[in-house]
Amino acid sequence: MFYTTGQRMKGRFILYLAFISIQTNAFAAKIFIPMDAETQTNHLKAYGIAYEALRKSIPVDWLLNYKGGSFGIDQVESIERLCKLRGVSYEVMSDAQYLGIMDQIANPDFNGDIIKLEKAPKIAVYTPPNKEPWDDAVTMVLTYAEIPFDKVYDDDVLDGKLPTYDWLHLHHEDFTGQYGKFWFGYHNTSWYQNDVKSAETMAAKHGYKKVSQLKLAVAKRIKDFVAGGGYMFAMCSATDTYDIALAAEGTDICAEPFDGDPMAPDAQQRLDFTKCFAFKDFTLVTNPYEYEYSNIDNTNFRHVPMDIDYFTLFTFSAKFDPVPTMLCQNHTTTIKGFMGQTTAFRKEVLKSSVLVMGEEKAANEVRYIHGEFGKGTWTFYGGHDPEDYQHNIGDPPTDLSLHPNSPGYRLILNNVLFPAAKKKPRKT
């Protein structure tokens, strides 16, 4: 058979395309970022690498339960260079090597799954302009991991800006209008007086007579944010005071030092627990001299020595329960305990719908819980700073460069990446 010049040129072009395809497949590779204890030198900054890849529209595989919840990213020069600059351990794998990992994870006998992360979530941290660095562990770890975020506060929430974000964090906040119940010990200090003045000015600006009314309005807007599909993460006193504020709608639970008049005598009886995300049947602490809001918090009941204060993460079925599996990814299931104004939650006051993800059995308490509301989710994490056991007011912020592998901080960053996950239908 004879071929014309045009046919020969066409044939050569097809062969050329085939050759290029073979070469591309031969040299295609993945950046594999292990997250186990033995290999990874900086777990916290590894999350920042995954986030940056998503910002560049590069999909990320989250390999649940494989070497501590590792990441797989297409080999891109800028991402590989970033790993080197930030001191994150990684390995370049061929497609064949990576396919072997995928096959291992897909095995029904292996408790793992692959979750595709597709879009970098837009992050907001609810915090006043005058917050000190020691006030917020999430702000510190986002900054250390080099994950961008916006700060929002009451003006932004009440102006309807929350729906422009995917993920919202609340930390050392008091949504009940009692100024953290710091009055007894700190009412003569300038920082406390400034906080009160700022809060009262904000309330008046938005037409509220009391700070408690302002904070309730903010809490309800946040609830709407979650109902509409937002992801809310809270730590320390923002957990219990949020639910207390919702339950107390329509009644005054603030003693006279906080709002100038006595609390309602039947305040406890008027609480509506159906409005809460996580808690029920709790009892308010009405004494203004006591540094506590209610019996939700287990701080005054636990009596656990520091050297044996640890809590344990639950192990979930990755293929059937990917959400709690994502939120619990870590290189250990045993996490050092740490105190806070709200340290942990008493089991007796948890709603039956709450998913417990971390507990300390010896103290009969839970530290890490999760739930759904409307189209969104919420997660509560007890304690103030995972690497500062008992942080005091005025202490310097934690230097996270000294704790790059902190398992307690990893739980925070799991929540940051969680909204990026491509949703998979629950298996039955």
N, C-alpha and C positions, 0 to 999 in steps of 0.2 A: 504494500500500500504506500502511495506517495502523499506527502503533505505539502500544502502550499506554504509560502513564507509566513503568511498571516496565521495559519494554523500552528506552525512551529513556534511562533512568538507567543501565541496564546497558551500553548502547552508549557513553555518555559515559565510563563507568569504564574500558572497554576502550581507548578512545582516549587517556585519561589515562595508562594504563599504557604504551601504545605511545610516547607523548610522553616519558615519563620514561626509557624504555629508550633512545630515540634520543639524549636529552640526556646520559645516562650514558655511552653509547658515544662521543659527540662529545667529552666532556671527560675520559674515562678517560686516564690518563697513566702513564708510567714514569719512575722516577728512573734515569737512565743515569750510571754512574760510570766514566769512561774511565780506563784504566790505562797509557796510552802515556807516552812521555817528554815530549812537547811540551805535554800538557794537564793532567796530574795534578800537583797541588802537594804532595800528601802520600800517597804510595802505601801507607805502612805503616798509617796510620790508616784508610785505605779498607777494609782487611780487617776492622778493628774495626766499621765501619759494617755490612758484610755479616753479621758475626757477631751484632751486636745485632738486626738484622732477623730472623735465624733465631731468636733468643731470644724475639722477640715473635710467633713463628709466622708470619712473613711470608716466603714462599719467595723465593729469590734465583736468578736466572739467572747462571751463570758463562759468559761468552762467550769460549770458548777461542780464542786467537790473534786475537781482534778487538781492535785498539787496545791490545795488551799484556795481554789477559786481563781485559776490562772486566766490570762487574757491572750487571745490570738488576733493579730492584726496583719493585714497585707503588708508585705515589706515595702515601705516607702522611705526614701532616704531621710526626709525631714523627721519622721517618727523615730527612726533608728538613731539619728543624731541627738534627738531630744533625750532618749534613754541614756546615752552616754553622758550628756551634759548634766543630767539630774541624778546620776548615780543609781539608776534602776537596772537591775539584772535582767538580761534577756538573752535569747538564743534565736538565731536565724535557722529556720527549718525548711526543708524542701516540701513540696506538696505531698509527696509520698509519706514523709515522716509525720506530717500534720494529719494526713488521712488516717494513719495508724492510731493517733490519739482519738480522732473522731469515732473510729470503729470501736475502740475500747470503751468510750463513754456511752455509745449507743447500745452496748451489750446490756440486755435486761438484768443481768446479775450485778451490774455496776451501778451504784447509787449516784448517778451523775446526769447532767443534761447540758446542752449547749443553748445558751440564750443569746440571740442576736441583739446587740445594742445598735441603734440606728441614728439617733439624733441627740445632740447634747442638750440636756434640760436647762431651761433658764431658771436661775436660782435666786431666791430672795431670802434675806435674813432680817427678821423683825427685831430691830434693835434701835434704841434712841441714840441721837447724835452724841450724847455725852457719855456713852458706855466706855468703861475701861477695858483694856485687853483681857484682864483676868475674868471678865464677866461672861465670856462666851467661848466654849471649847470649839464649837463648830466654825466660828469665824477664824479661829487660830488654825484649825486643820485645813480649811479651805485655802487659806493664805499659804500655808506650808506646802500643800499639794499643788499649788498654783492653778487652782480652779476658780474662775471668775464668778463673782456674785454681786448683787446689788443690795444695799441696805434700804429697808423700808421701815416706816413707823406709822403712827396713828393717822397722820394726814394722808399718806399714800393708801392705807387700807380703806379709810372712809371715803376717799376720792375715787374708789373703784378700780385701783390699779392691780389688784391681786390676780385677776384673770389673765394678765399678760405674762404670768410666770407659771412654771410647771411645778416647782418645789418650793416650799416655804418652811423655814426653821424658826422655832420659838425657843428661847433658852431661859435665862434667869429673869423671868418676868412674873409679875403678880397681876393677874386679871381680875382679882377681887376688889381692887382699890384700897388695899391695906398697906401699900408701900413696902411689901416684903415682910411686914410685921417687924420691922427694924426699929420701931418707935422707942421701945423701952431702952434699948442699949445705945441708940445712935441719934436720938431726936435733937441733941445739942450740937451735932457735927454739921459742918457746912455742906458736905456732900448730900446728907439726908435732907436738909432744908432746901437745897437747890433742886433735888429731885421732886420734892413735894410742890415747890413753886412751879416747876416746869409742867408737872402733870396737871395742876389746877388751871394753869394758863391754857393748856391744850384742851381741857374739858370745856372751859368757858368759850374758847374759840369755836367749838363745834356745837355750842348751845346746850351743854349739860351743866347741871348745878353741882354734880359730884363726879369725882374721878371714877368711882365704881360704875356709874352710868356710862361714862365714856368707854371704859374697858369692856363692859358688856356689849356695847355696840360693835366694838372691834372684834370681840370673840364671835359674835354672830356673823359678821362679814367673813371671818376666817372659816366658819362652818359652811357658809355658802360656797366659798372657794373649794372646799373639800367635796361638797355635794356635787359640784359641777365638774369634778374630775381631777382636782388638784391633789398633790401629795404633801401632807403636813407631817413634819417631824419635830418633836418637842423633847426637851431635856429639863432636868432639875425642877424648879418650882413652876415652870410653864406647863407642866403636865397636869398636876392636881388642881392648880388654881384655875386652869382653863375650864375643866369640868365643873368645879365649884361655882364659878361665875355663871355658867349656863344654867345650872340647877337652881341658882338663887335669883333668877330673873323675876322681878316683881316684888322682891322683899329686900330689906336692908340688913345685911349681915355684918356691917362695919361698926365697931365700937366707937365711942365718942372721940378718942384721940385721932381717929383717922378721917372722920367726915363732919365732926362738930355736933353730932347728935347720937343718942343711944341707938343700938341695933334693935330691930323688931323683936319683941319678947317671944314671939312664936316662930322665929326665923327657921329653926331646925325643922319644925313640922311643915313648913311651907316649901321646903326644897322639893324640886321636881326632878327625880333621877332619870326620867325618860329622855330628858334633853341632853344627857351626858354621853360622851363617846365610850368611856371605859369603865366608869365607876358607879356604884349604887350603894344605897343604905349606909353611907358614911355619916359620921358625926362631926359637926363643926367644933373647932377649938375657939371659944368665944373670948377667952382671956386675952386682953391686949398686951399683957406682960409676957405672954408665952410665945416663943419663936416657932409657931406651928399653926397650920391652917385647919387641919382636920386629922382624923385617924386613917386617912388614905396612906399617908407616909409612914413607913416603918422605922424611921430613925430612932424614935424614943422607945421602941419595943425590942430592938434586935440584939444589942449587947454582944456583938461579934468582935473578938480581938482582931487587930489589923493584920497580924501575921497569918491568920487563917481565913481572911475575908476574901472569898472567891465565889463567883457564880458560874453556872454551867449553861452553855448553849444547847438547845434541843437540836436533834438531828432529824431532818425532814426528808421525805421521799422526793428527790429532785425531779423525777419524771412526772410525778403526780401533784406535787405542791411546790412549783418553782418559785412562788413569791416568797414564802418564809425561808426557802433554801437560799435565795439570793441575799436576803437580809441578814442571814447568819454565816455567810462565807467568811472563813478565817483559817489561820494556820494552827489554831488550837481551839478546843471547845471549852477550855477553862480560862476564865477572864478574871483578872484582879478586880476586887471590889473597890469602890471609891464613894466617898460621902458627898452629900449635897444638902441644900435646904430640904429638898425632897430626894431622899436616897434610894428608896425602893417602895414597892407597893404591896400592901397587905392583901393576901389572897382572898380574905373574907369579903372585901368590897369590890371585887372584880365582877363585871357582868359576864354571863355565860357565853356571850358572843365573842369575847376577847380571846385572841390567840396568844398564848404565852410562848415566848421564844428563848427566854433566859431566866433561870431561877436560882435561888440559894436555899436549898432545902433545910439546912440547919437553922436558918432564921425564919423559915416559913414565909418567904417573900419572893416576889418576882421583880426582875430588873428591866426586862425588855419585852414589850408587848406591842401588838399590832391589831388593826381592825379595818373594816371597810365602812364607809358612809356615803350613800348615794353612789356616784360614779367614781369617787376618789378613795383614798386611804389615809390613815393616820398611823404613826408609830410613836410610842412613848419610851424613853430611855432614862431610867433613874440615875441620879448622881450629877455632879457638876463638871468634873474634869477627870477623864480616865487615867491620867498620869500624875495627878496630885491628890493624894488620898483624902486629905481634909483641908481644903483650901479656905484660907481666912481672908476677910476683907482687907484689901491693901497689899496682899502678897503679889510678887511679880508674876507675869504670865509664864506659863510653861514653855520651855524651849524645846520644841518638837524635834529639832535636829538631834537631841539626845534620846529620842524615842521613835526612830523612823520605822520600827516594826511593831508599834503598839497595837495589840489585838483589840483593846478597848476603843481606840480611835478608828480602827477598821470598820467597826459596826456603823459608825457615823457615815463613813464614805460609801459603804454598801447602799445606804439610803439615798445618797446623792446620785449614784448611778442608776438606781432602781427605775426612775421614770423613763430612762432611755430604752428600756427593754421592749422589744416587740412582743406584744401580748399574744400568748398562746392559750387556746381553749383548755379548760381544765379537763383532764382525762377522768373517765368514770369506769 
